[in-house]
């Protein structure tokens, strides 16, 4: 759903927004600004677009590989949302101009009061997904759904060897 939403918004952007012109939605708080980004955040690495394609492919593969070992619904949702964002930008890298594996990512969301970056729906899910990953790690939630604190509490209650004295 994330991939579909991202690509739909990019389609609307390409067909309805002027390239390189600010379209105010809520003044300077929220603007639309259609650009094609050959680099990463803040257009860094514009000359090595193919590296981003390889990196996105490896990240997507790692998430898919890890998904087969998941038994935690929380991790499944978080990694699914993250995967959708990664696939959104990877789709642009693979299939948009100027060519296969060096395509430019379509960006359109601008909030100049917050930061000078222009981003897209996929970027939102990537950032939010990484924040959620960090939260799950900090909370000690493992890929199987158990918590690290539960194990520590269990170890404190159980004597060594797992047998209780009578």
C-alpha positions as CSV (number, residue, x, y, z in Angstrom):
1,X,0.0,0.0,0.0
2,X,2.9,2.4,0.8
3,X,4.4,1.7,-2.7
4,X,1.1,2.2,-4.4
5,X,0.4,5.5,-2.5
6,X,3.9,6.8,-3.2
7,X,3.7,6.0,-6.9
8,X,0.2,7.5,-7.2
9,X,1.3,10.8,-5.6
10,X,4.3,10.8,-7.9
11,X,2.0,10.3,-10.9
12,X,-0.2,13.1,-9.8
13,X,2.9,15.3,-9.3
14,X,4.2,14.6,-12.8
15,X,0.9,15.1,-14.5
16,X,-0.4,18.2,-12.5
17,X,2.5,20.2,-11.0
18,X,4.8,22.5,-12.9
19,X,8.5,21.5,-12.6
20,X,10.6,23.7,-10.4
21,X,7.8,26.1,-9.3
22,X,6.5,26.6,-5.8
23,X,2.8,25.8,-5.4
24,X,1.8,27.1,-1.9
25,X,-0.8,24.9,-0.1
26,X,-0.5,26.5,3.4
27,X,1.6,29.5,2.7
28,X,5.3,28.8,3.6
29,X,4.2,26.1,6.1
30,X,3.4,23.5,3.4
31,X,4.3,23.8,-0.3
32,X,4.4,21.6,-3.3
33,X,7.6,21.8,-5.4
34,X,8.1,19.2,-8.1
35,X,11.7,18.3,-8.7
36,X,13.6,15.2,-10.0
37,X,16.4,14.3,-7.6
38,X,19.3,12.4,-8.9
39,X,21.0,12.2,-5.6
40,X,20.2,11.3,-2.0
41,X,18.9,13.7,0.7
42,X,19.8,17.4,-0.2
43,X,20.8,16.1,-3.6
44,X,24.1,14.6,-2.3
45,X,25.8,12.2,-4.6
46,X,24.1,13.3,-7.8
47,X,26.9,11.9,-9.9
48,X,26.7,8.4,-8.4
49,X,23.0,7.6,-8.7
50,X,23.7,3.9,-9.4
51,X,25.1,3.5,-5.9
52,X,21.8,4.5,-4.4
53,X,20.1,1.9,-6.6
54,X,22.4,-0.8,-5.3
55,X,22.0,0.4,-1.7
56,X,18.2,0.4,-2.0
57,X,18.2,-3.0,-3.6
58,X,20.3,-4.4,-0.7
59,X,18.1,-2.8,1.9
60,X,14.9,-4.2,0.3
61,X,16.5,-7.6,0.0
62,X,17.6,-7.6,3.7
63,X,14.1,-6.6,4.8
64,X,12.4,-9.3,2.7
65,X,14.9,-11.9,4.0
66,X,14.3,-10.8,7.6
67,X,10.5,-11.0,7.1
68,X,10.7,-14.7,6.7
69,X,12.0,-15.1,10.3
70,X,9.5,-12.7,11.9
71,X,6.9,-13.8,14.4
72,X,6.2,-10.3,15.8
73,X,3.3,-8.4,14.4
74,X,4.9,-5.1,15.4
75,X,8.2,-5.8,13.5
76,X,6.2,-7.0,10.5
77,X,4.2,-3.8,10.3
78,X,7.3,-1.6,10.8
79,X,9.4,-3.4,8.3
80,X,6.6,-3.6,5.9
81,X,6.1,0.2,6.0
82,X,9.9,0.7,5.7
83,X,10.0,-1.7,2.7
84,X,7.2,0.2,1.0
85,X,9.2,3.4,1.3
86,X,12.4,1.8,0.0
87,X,10.6,0.2,-2.9
88,X,9.0,3.6,-3.8
89,X,12.3,5.2,-4.3
90,X,13.9,2.1,-5.8
91,X,11.1,2.0,-8.4
92,X,12.0,5.6,-9.4
93,X,15.7,4.7,-9.6
94,X,15.0,1.7,-11.8
95,X,12.3,3.0,-14.1
96,X,12.4,6.8,-14.4
97,X,14.4,9.1,-16.6
98,X,17.3,9.3,-17.4
99,X,17.4,5.5,-17.5
100,X,17.5,2.1,-15.8
101,X,19.2,2.1,-12.4
102,X,20.1,5.8,-12.7
103,X,16.6,7.2,-12.6
104,X,15.8,10.4,-10.7
105,X,13.4,10.3,-7.7
106,X,10.3,12.4,-7.9
107,X,10.1,14.8,-4.9
108,X,7.3,17.2,-4.2
109,X,6.8,18.0,-0.5
110,X,8.4,21.2,0.8
111,X,8.2,22.6,4.3
112,X,10.8,25.4,4.1
113,X,10.2,26.5,7.8
114,X,11.4,23.1,9.0
115,X,14.2,22.2,6.6
116,X,15.4,23.0,3.1
117,X,14.8,19.5,1.9
118,X,12.1,18.5,-0.6
119,X,10.9,15.0,-0.2
120,X,8.2,12.5,-1.1
121,X,5.8,9.9,0.4
122,X,8.4,7.1,0.3
123,X,10.8,9.3,2.2
124,X,8.2,9.9,4.9
125,X,7.7,6.2,5.4
126,X,11.5,5.5,5.4
127,X,12.1,8.1,8.1
128,X,9.1,7.1,10.2
129,X,10.0,3.4,9.7
130,X,13.5,4.0,11.0
131,X,12.2,5.9,14.0
132,X,9.8,2.9,14.7
133,X,12.8,0.5,14.3
134,X,14.7,2.5,16.9
135,X,11.8,2.5,19.3
136,X,11.3,-1.2,19.0
137,X,15.0,-1.7,19.7
138,X,15.0,0.7,22.7
139,X,11.9,-1.1,24.1
140,X,13.8,-4.4,23.7
141,X,11.2,-6.0,21.4
142,X,12.8,-8.8,19.5
143,X,11.9,-10.1,16.1
144,X,10.0,-13.0,17.7
145,X,7.9,-10.5,19.7
146,X,9.5,-11.3,23.1
147,X,11.1,-8.6,25.2
148,X,14.6,-8.5,26.5
149,X,13.4,-7.3,29.9
150,X,11.2,-10.4,30.2
151,X,14.2,-12.7,29.8
152,X,16.2,-10.6,32.4
153,X,13.3,-10.9,34.9
154,X,12.9,-14.6,34.2
155,X,16.7,-15.1,34.9
156,X,16.4,-13.2,38.1
157,X,13.6,-15.5,39.3
158,X,14.9,-18.8,38.2
159,X,17.9,-20.3,39.9
160,X,20.9,-21.5,37.8
161,X,20.1,-24.8,36.1
162,X,16.3,-24.1,36.0
163,X,15.5,-26.3,39.0
164,X,14.0,-24.9,42.2
165,X,15.1,-26.0,45.6
166,X,12.4,-27.6,47.9
